[in-house]
Amino acid sequence: MTKADLVDVISQGTGLTKVETQAVVDGFLATISYALQQGERVDLRGFGNFKVVRRQARTARNPSTNQAVHVPAHLAAVFKPSKDLKEFINRDHKVDGDK
């Protein structure tokens, strides 16, 4: 699902115009992005949480040349789904090996 698809679905469900819905979605995403930039954690109860973690510097390999590449330390945004979201996703789905 793309952002445009998301705007379409929300627009149909709320009765807002696509332009209004686009503004709301953009504002929502900008707010989350700004909070993460400030080092805050964003908790969406029943959905999950976003936070920023520090990744240590490391040596990786370029798979096409097999050369070692230095990856500097950096910050990364991570998402952890809630228990409710995990259960919702797995509801009515059987994974190979399940009975």
C-alpha positions in Angstrom: 0.0 0.0 0.0 1.4 3.4 -1.0 0.8 6.7 0.7 -1.6 7.6 -2.1 -3.6 4.3 -1.5 -3.7 5.2 2.2 -5.1 8.6 1.4 -7.7 7.1 -0.8 -8.9 4.6 1.8 -9.0 7.2 4.6 -10.8 9.7 2.4 -13.5 7.2 1.5 -13.9 6.1 5.2 -14.1 9.6 6.6 -15.8 11.6 3.9 -13.0 14.1 3.8 -11.7 15.2 0.4 -8.4 13.7 -0.8 -6.7 17.1 -0.4 -7.8 17.3 3.2 -6.8 13.7 3.9 -3.5 14.2 2.2 -2.8 17.2 4.6 -3.7 15.1 7.6 -1.5 12.2 6.6 1.4 14.5 5.8 1.0 16.3 9.1 0.8 12.9 11.0 4.0 11.7 9.3 5.8 15.0 9.8 4.9 15.0 13.5 6.3 11.4 13.9 9.4 12.3 12.0 10.0 15.5 14.1 9.5 13.6 17.3 12.1 10.9 16.2 14.5 13.6 15.2 14.2 15.1 18.7 15.0 11.7 20.2 11.5 11.1 21.4 9.7 7.7 21.3 6.4 7.6 19.6 3.9 5.1 21.1 0.7 4.3 19.2 -1.3 2.1 21.6 -2.5 -1.1 19.9 -0.3 -0.5 16.8 3.3 -0.3 18.0 6.1 2.2 18.8 8.8 4.0 16.9 12.1 5.0 18.4 15.6 6.0 17.4 18.6 3.6 18.2 22.3 4.1 17.7 24.0 1.6 15.4 27.7 1.0 16.1 30.3 1.4 13.4 31.1 -1.9 11.7 32.8 -3.5 8.8 30.5 -4.9 6.1 31.1 -6.6 2.8 30.1 -5.4 -0.6 28.3 -8.5 -2.0 29.2 -7.8 -5.7 33.0 -7.2 -5.1 33.4 -8.9 -1.7 35.4 -5.9 -0.6 35.3 -4.8 3.1 33.4 -1.5 3.5 33.4 0.7 6.7 29.9 1.6 7.9 30.1 4.5 10.3 28.1 4.7 13.5 24.6 6.2 12.8 21.1 6.6 14.1 18.3 4.5 12.8 14.5 4.7 13.2 13.0 1.3 14.3 9.5 0.1 14.7 8.3 -2.5 17.1 4.8 -3.8 16.5 2.4 -4.2 19.5 1.2 -7.5 20.7 -2.3 -6.6 19.4 -1.0 -5.8 15.9 0.9 -9.1 15.8 -2.2 -11.0 16.8 -4.3 -9.2 14.3 -1.9 -10.0 11.5 -1.7 -13.6 12.4 -5.4 -14.1 13.0 -6.9 -16.7 10.6 -3.5 -17.3 9.0 -1.8 -20.7 9.2 2.0 -20.7 8.8 3.7 -23.8 7.2 4.0 -26.5 9.9 1.0 -25.3 11.9 -1.9 -27.7 12.5 
